Amino acid sequence: MKRDLNQGSIIKNLFVMSVPTMFGMLSQMIYDLVDIFWIGKLSAEAVAGVTIFSSIFWLLNTPNDIIGQSSISLISQRYGANDEEGTKKAIEQTITFKVLIALVMVGASLLFIKPLIGLFSSEKVVVDAALNYGYLRLFFLPMMFSSYSVNTILRCLGDAKTPMYIMFFSSIINIILDPLLMFDIIPGTSIRGVGMGIQGVAFATIISQSLAFIIGFVYIFRGKAGIKPSLKGLFKLDKIIGIKLLTIGLPNGLEALSRNIAGVICMRFVAIYGTAVVAAYGVASRIFGLAFMPLIGFSMGGSAIVGQSLGAENIERSKKTAGYSSLISGVVMLFFGVIAFTLGDNVISIFNNTPEIVFYGAQFLQFGSIGLSFLGFAFGFSIVFSGSGYNFPFVIGSVVSRWFIQVPILLIAILWLKLDVAWVWLSYVFSDIGESIVFFIFYKKGKWKTKRVK
């Protein structure tokens, strides 16, 4: 059901839009954690292989970020302005461009994925695990991109519950399929499985994402969301909308590319300390992903409210939405920080009880949560950038935090001074604090108030 976010209580709308999104995203991260739990049953090398591939894989997600961010402001502002025909076309073109760009990325990635993985480990078992898992994920990239789109479209129309239900369903399917596809006999039971090993994890994700897309696609194109796009529209490229989809979110794409390249570089520094530290990094990163989902939820929900408010020229409502989003997001991340400092080792040991992995994983959680506490408050304000289509601050935030702060710290502390791996974790702290400052400065400048994408 579509929802007019220009009406009613801001706090109520923020929670109505964000909480379902948050729980839906949390369910996705839970199956990520389930993945890493079962992969840990295979070996530390398998965890390291998947961690290395995942660090590289997110580079390929850059075009998805560009079109996805463009679609948020494009669809929500057209809908907020009661432009039904324009909203339909934006929905159709979003899905079409996602599929086309994903096909291009599949072809390009097959050329460099193997040599890239070889840069991070010389252990054959680690490289084989990364490739056996990775090739399958790459071939189904169009389905992954498209599954993200249907959820974004529904949120832009004011429907946050349906994406939540879709993601819940997808997560449950993935969780069930993981052990069934991976093992001959599921550990701790007498239940027989398919015995596909690391490839079983990839197939479980592929199947669950495909089902999520199909369900969301049918729901949208049958008009259940209040706007009924045309199937024919998927096969007619609109040059004007296409340019907007590839340019409005371009700053976000550059931000994501900058962040992900820096992430690959960080992964290379982590790899210096061996397979156990890489595995610890992989486990802790998944847990950070779970903690970050409330921020993503409030960001997506808040961005839709801001987009509709700006479409109706209600700037004051946008400002209030950002303020509430910042306060809530900051408090959530402070709570996570307390958990990380008090129970970090217990949490890591759930996924792998190797002492070295537990120690380094808990250490990363403790250090990393400091920076995320700062980022939580700033991330709440950043919804005005996505909702307005003024995405330039994301680029500056990423460049400053990663390339002027994090990478120099790594070069000096690790390569030059030969310090402990703790300095890799500390580089994230200073980076997150720097990004928070950049977001707040751009929010206060207020250029987002006059930005429109109609």
N, C-alpha and C positions, 0 to 999 in steps of 0.2 A: 504494500500500500504506500502510495506517495504521501509525502508530508511537507507542509508549508512551514519551513523553519524560521520564517519571519514573524510568526505568531507565537504567543505564549511565553512562558518563563524560559529565560536563557539557560539557567542551570538545568532545568528539566529537559530541555531539548538537547543540551550537551550530553547529559547522561543517557537519554533515550537513543541518541546517535552513537555515542562512544562506548557505552558499556557492552552492548551486543557485539560491536566491532572488536572490542577488547577481548571478550570471551571467545569470539570466533578465532581471532589471531592467537590467543593463548592455546586454544585447542590445536592449532597448527604447530605451535612450538612444542607442545606436549608430545606430539607424534615425532617431532625432531629429536626430543630427548629419549623417546622410546627407541627410535632408530639407533641412537648412540649407545643406549643400554644393551641392545641385542648385538650390535657390532662389537661391543666390548667383550661379549661372550665368545667371539671368534678369536680376537687377539688384539694386543696393543698396536701391532703393525697395521691391522685393518682400520682401527680408529685413526691412526696417523694418515693412512692413505686417503680416507674419505675427507679428513680435515684439509689436507693439501689440495685435493680436487675442489672442494667447496670454496676455498679461498680464491682459486682461479675462476671457478664457475660464475661467481658474482660479477666478474668483469663483463660477462656476456649479458648480464641483466641490465646493462646501461640503457639500451634502446627501450626496454620495457619501462624503465623509470621515466624516460623522456615522454613517451606517449601517455603513460599512466598519469603523470603529473599534469600534462596538458589537458587531458580529458576531465580531470577534477574541476578545474576552473571553467573549461569550455561548457561542459554539460550542466554543472550546477548554476552558473550564471545565466545560461539560456533558459533553464527551467525556472529560475528565480524571476526572470523577466517575462514569464508566461509565453515564451516562444516555443510552442510545441513542435512545429515542423523542424526548427533548428536543432532542438533537442534530439529528435529522432535521427537526423542526419549525423549528428555528433556521435551518437551511440553506434550507428552502423559503421562509420568510418574508423572509430576506435578499434573495433574488433578486427576489421579488415587489415588495418595497418599493423596491428599486433602480430597477426599471422604472417604477413609478408616479411616483416622485419625479422621475425624469429627464424624463418627459413634461410634468410641471408646469413644470420649468425651461426646457424648449424653448419653451413658450408664453410664459413671462415674458420670456425673453431677446430674443425677436423685437421686443419693444416698445422696447428701449433700446439695442441693440447698435450701431446706426448712429450715433445722436447721440454715444454714448460714444467711438467711434473718432474722430469728428470733433474731439474735444477734444485729441487728441494730434498731429494733423497736418492742415495745410490743403492739402497737396499731393494733388491728385486721384489721381495714380497710386498713391500710398501707401494712400489710403483705399480705392480700388477693389481693390487687392491684398488688403487685410485682409478686405473684404466677400466677395469671390469665394472666398476660402479659408474664411472663417468661417461663412458660411451653411450650407455643406455639413457642416462639423463639428457645427454645432448640431443639424441635423435627425437626426443619428445618435447623439445623446447617450445614449439608452437602451442602445444596444449597447456604448458605451464603459463606462458604469457597470457593466453586467452582466459584461463581460469581466474587470473587476477582481475581481468577486465570486467567480467560479469559482476563481481562483488563491488568493484569501484562504481560501476554504473548504478547499481541499486542504491548505494549510499548517497550518490549525488542526487538521486530522486527522493531522498529522505527516508529510505527503507533500510534500516540497519539490521533488522531482525532476520530477514530472509538470508542475507549473507552469513550470519551467525549460524543458522540452522544448516546451511550448505557446508560450512567449514567443520561444524561438529560431525556431520555425517562422513565427510571426507576423512577426518582424523580417525574416527572409529574404524573405518575400513582399513586405513593404513596400519593402525595398531594391531588389528586382527591378522592382517596379511603378513606383517613383518616376520614373526617366528614361523608361520606356516610355510612361507616361501624360502626361508633361510636354512632351516635345519632338517636333517633326516628325522631326528627325534627332538621335539622341543625340549630344551633344558628344564629339568625339574618335573617333567611329565612323561607319560608314555604315549603321547600323541605324535603320530607320524606326520612329517612335513614333506616338502618337495625337495629340499636339500640343495638349493641353488647358491647358498653362501652369500657373499657380498652382493651378487647380482639380484638376489631376492629382495634386498632392501630397496634397490633402484626400482624394481618392478612394482613393489608395494606403493611407492610414491607415485609412479606413473599412473597406475590404475586409479588411485584415489583422486589425483588431480584431474584425470579425464572424466571421471564421474561427476566431479564438482562442476566442471565446465558444462557438461551436457545438461545437468539439472538447471543451472543458472541461465543458460542460453535459452532453453525451452520456456522457462518462466518469463523471461524478458520479452521474447518474440511472440508469445501468446498474449501479451498485453497485461499480464498480471501485475506489473509494477505501475500501471496507470498511464504509461506511454507505450505505444505499440510500434516498434520499428518494423521495417520491411526486409524480408529475406533478399528481395531483389536489390535492395540498397547496398548489400554486402559486396555486390559484384560491379558496382559503379563507383569508381574512384572520383572523389570530389577534390579538385586541386586546391581550392581555398582552405577547406577544412584540413586537408592533408598537410598543407604547409603549417597551419596553426598547431596541429598535433606534433609536428616535428620541431617546432621552434619555441612554442610557449614553455614547454618543459625542458628545453635545451639546457638552461642553466642547471636544472636538477640532474640532467644527464651528465653534464660536465662535473658536477659535484659528486655524483655517484662514481663516475670514472676515476676522478681524483682520489676519492676515498678507497675505492677497491684496488687501485694500483698501489696506493700506500699500504693497504692491507696485505697485498701479495709481498711487498717488501718486508713488512713486519713478520710475515710468515717465514720469509727467508732468514731473518735474524733469529726467530724462534728455533728454526731447524738447526742452527749452529749448536744448540745444546742437546741434540739427540732426539731419538724417537719417543722416549718417555715424556719429554717436555712438550713435543708436538701433540702427543695424545692428550696431555693435561690441558693444553691450550684449546684443543678441539672440544673437550668435555665442558670446560669453563665457558667457552664461547657460546655453546648451545644454551647454557644456563643464563648467560647474559641476555641471549635472545629472548628467553622466556620473560625475564625481568623487564625487558624493553617493550614488550607487547602492550602494556597499559599506555605507554607514551604514544605508540603507533595508533592505538585505538582512539585516544583523545585527539590525536593529530588528524586522523581521517574524519572522525565525526565533527570536530571543530572546524575543519576546512570546508566541509559541506555547508555548515551554518554560515561561515564567513562569506562563502561564494554566493549563497542565496541572498544574504543581507546586502552585499555590495551590488548584486544584480538589481536589488530594490532601492539602492542608494541610501542604505541605512548604516552609516559608518559607525555611529555610536554603539550600535548593537554588536558590530564586529569587534570593537575595542573591548567591550565587556566580556564577550565570549573568550577572547584571548587571555584576559586577566584571570578568569575562572579556570581556564585550561592550564595556565601556568602554575597556579597555586596547587591544583589537584595533582598535576604531573610531578611537581617537585616533592610533595609529601609522599607520594607513592615510591619514588626513588630513594628517599631518605629511609623509608621502611625497609626496602631491599638491602640498603647498606648495613643496617643493623643485623639483618639475617646473615649477610655475607661474613661479617666480622665474628659473629658468635657461632655459626653453624656451618661455615664454609667447608671444612674438612669432612663433616658428616654427609653433606650434600654430594660432594665429589665421590665419596666412597660408595655411594649407591650405584654409580655407573662403572667404576673400576676401583678395586681395593688395593691395587699395587701401591705400596707406600710412596714411591717417588712421584707417581702420577697424582696421588692425593695431596701431597705436600705442595707441588707446584700449581696444581689446579686451585687449591684453596688460597694460595698466595695471590694468584691472578684475580680471583673473586674479591679479595679484600682490598687490593689496591684499586682495581678497576671501578669498584662501587663508589669510590670517592669522587671521581670525575663525573660519573653518571648522575650523582646527586645534584651537581651544578647544572648539568645538561638538562635534567628534568624540568627545571624552572624555565630555562630558555626555550626548550622545545615547545612548551605550551604557547609561548608568544609567537612561535614561527608559523602557526596555523594561518596567520594573516597573509603570509607570503604565498602559500599554496592556494588559499581561497581566492586571492586577488589575481593570481597569475604573475606576480612579481617575484620571480624565483632567483634573481641575481644574488641575494644574500646567502643562499645555500652554497653557491660556488665560492664566494669569498670565505665563508665559514670553513669550507672543506680545505681550500688551499692554505689558508692561514694555519688551521689546526694541524693538518697532516704534513704539509711541506715546509712550513716555517717553524713548526714546533716539534712534531713527533719524529719525523725523519732525521733532522739534525741531532736530536737527543740520541737516537739510535746510533748514528754514525760516530758521535763523540764518545758515548758511554760504552758501546759494545766493540766497535772496530778499533777505536783509538785507545781508550782507557782499559779495555778488556774487563769490564765490570760484570757483576752477577746478572742473571736473567731477570732479577727483580726490576732492573732498569728498563726492560722491555715493557713490563706492566706499568711502571711509572710514566712511561712515554704516553700511554693512553690517558692517564690522569691529567697531565698538563695539556694534552691535546683537547680533551673534552672541555676543560675550563676555558681555553682560548676560543673554542667554537661558541661557547655560551656567551662570551663577551661580545663577539661579532654579531650574533643574533639580536642581542638586546640593543646594541647601537643602531642597527638598521630598523628595528621596530620603533625606536624613539624618533628616528628621522622622519618616519611617516609617509614615505613615498608610496607605500602600498595602498594608501587611502584613495589615491587618484587613478590607480591602475585598473583597467577593464579589458576583457578579451572578447567582447561581443562582436 
